[in-house]
């Protein structure tokens, strides 16, 4: 079961919402994929709620003692750069050790490496909250690489769904998908 929410929904098949979602881009990937934190009142409230509840969860919930006890389907809490965050362990071919556990920070759209000792279980009320980030596939940009899109990182953009799961990305009012037309993007 994935903990990542659908980034959009349509009321009827074939009909797409034209609402633009504000997103703070945190990561880009080859193939025109953009990840980012949703910038909405609901996302802000979720982050405030987590800020209040994660310290208690860190103190009260059990930690993960053994690598064998990691469950890649569960969410955990951990501390990254002094901040308590929710995360999910990466399924990886790399060997996981007590000193090196690769995780996805589900509310930030970035990855980090933490120690096994820093991971703690989340109470159901925190694990059940929808992540405040999303993944977006940009229309016509399947050939765009990370280096092409790196300028989007740390920028606030607007995402508009144009087909199911396919988005146009606007930065400062300009459609950025067009930047990659020389790379067989349309």
C-alpha positions in Angstrom: 0.0 0.0 0.0 1.4 3.3 -1.0 1.4 6.3 1.4 1.6 8.8 -1.5 -1.8 10.3 -2.3 -3.0 10.8 -5.8 -2.0 14.3 -6.8 -5.3 15.1 -8.4 -8.7 13.6 -9.1 -11.4 14.1 -11.7 -15.1 14.2 -11.1 -15.9 12.2 -14.2 -13.7 10.1 -16.5 -12.2 12.2 -19.3 -12.9 15.5 -17.5 -9.9 17.2 -15.8 -9.8 19.8 -13.2 -8.3 23.1 -14.3 -7.3 24.1 -10.7 -3.6 24.9 -10.4 -1.8 23.6 -7.4 1.0 25.6 -5.8 4.1 23.5 -5.3 7.5 24.2 -3.8 9.8 22.0 -6.0 12.1 19.9 -3.9 13.4 17.4 -6.4 13.5 16.7 -10.2 14.1 13.4 -12.0 14.9 12.3 -15.5 11.8 12.0 -17.7 10.2 15.2 -16.7 9.3 14.2 -13.2 9.0 16.9 -10.5 8.4 16.4 -6.8 7.5 19.1 -4.4 5.7 20.2 -1.2 2.1 21.3 -1.7 1.6 24.9 -0.8 -2.0 25.1 0.6 -3.8 25.9 3.8 -4.4 22.2 4.4 -0.7 21.3 3.9 0.3 24.1 6.2 -2.1 22.8 8.9 -0.8 19.3 8.5 2.8 20.4 9.0 1.8 22.5 12.1 0.0 19.4 13.5 3.1 17.2 12.8 5.3 19.8 14.4 3.2 19.6 17.6 2.8 15.8 17.7 6.1 14.4 16.4 8.1 15.3 19.6 5.7 13.3 21.8 5.8 10.4 19.3 9.6 10.4 19.4 9.5 10.1 23.2 6.7 7.6 23.6 6.9 5.3 20.6 9.3 2.4 20.3 12.4 2.7 18.2 13.6 0.3 15.6 16.3 -1.9 17.1 17.3 -4.3 14.3 17.6 -3.9 10.6 15.5 -7.1 10.2 12.6 -5.3 11.9 12.4 -2.6 9.2 9.1 -2.8 7.3 9.3 -0.9 4.0 5.5 -0.5 3.9 5.4 1.5 7.2 6.1 5.1 7.9 8.6 6.1 10.6 9.6 9.2 12.3 13.2 10.4 12.4 15.3 13.6 12.9 17.0 15.2 9.9 19.0 18.4 10.2 17.5 19.0 13.7 13.8 18.6 12.5 11.5 15.7 13.3 10.0 14.4 10.1 8.0 11.4 8.7 9.8 9.1 6.4 9.5 5.8 4.6 12.5 3.5 4.1 13.7 3.0 0.5 13.7 -0.4 -1.1 17.2 -0.4 -2.2 19.8 -2.8 -3.5 22.4 -1.2 -1.2 23.0 -2.9 2.1 21.2 -1.3 5.0 23.2 -1.0 8.2 22.6 0.5 11.6 24.6 3.5 10.4 23.1 3.9 7.0 19.3 3.7 6.2 18.1 5.5 3.1 14.7 7.2 3.6 12.2 9.3 1.7 11.0 12.3 3.7 7.4 12.0 2.7 6.3 15.5 3.5 9.3 17.2 1.8 9.8 15.1 -1.3 13.5 14.6 -0.7 15.7 11.7 0.5 18.2 11.4 3.3 20.3 8.8 5.0 19.7 8.3 8.7 20.8 5.9 11.4 18.7 2.9 12.4 18.7 4.3 16.0 17.1 7.5 14.9 14.0 5.8 13.5 10.9 5.5 15.6 7.4 4.1 15.0 4.6 6.5 14.4 1.2 6.4 16.1 -1.7 5.7 13.7 -2.9 9.3 13.9 0.4 10.5 12.4 0.9 7.6 10.0 -2.6 8.0 8.5 -2.1 11.7 7.6 -1.7 12.2 3.8 1.8 13.4 2.8 1.9 17.1 1.9 4.0 16.5 -1.2 3.3 15.1 -4.6 5.0 13.8 -7.8 4.1 15.4 -11.1 4.9 14.2 -14.6 5.3 17.2 -16.9 3.5 17.1 -20.3 5.7 16.4 -23.2 8.9 16.3 -21.2 9.8 12.6 -21.2 13.2 13.4 -22.6 14.0 16.2 -20.1 16.9 15.3 -17.7 17.7 16.4 -14.2 20.2 19.0 -15.4 17.5 20.5 -17.7 15.1 21.0 -14.9 17.4 21.7 -12.0 16.5 25.4 -12.1 13.0 24.5 -10.8 14.4 23.2 -7.5 13.5 25.6 -4.5 11.0 27.5 -6.7 7.3 27.8 -6.1 5.4 26.7 -9.3 1.9 26.1 -10.3 0.9 22.7 -11.5 -2.1 22.3 -13.8 -3.4 18.8 -14.7 -4.0 18.6 -18.4 -4.5 14.9 -18.7 -4.8 12.2 -16.0 -1.5 12.3 -14.2 0.1 14.7 -16.7 0.8 18.4 -15.7 1.7 21.7 -17.2 4.2 23.6 -14.9 4.1 27.4 -14.6 6.9 29.4 -13.0 6.4 33.2 -12.7 3.4 32.8 -15.0 5.3 31.1 -17.8 4.7 27.6 -19.0 8.1 25.9 -18.4 7.3 22.7 -20.3 8.1 24.7 -23.4 11.7 25.1 -22.4 12.4 21.5 -23.4 10.9 21.6 -26.9 14.3 21.2 -28.4 14.5 17.8 -26.7 11.5 16.3 -28.5 9.2 17.7 -25.9 5.9 19.1 -27.2 
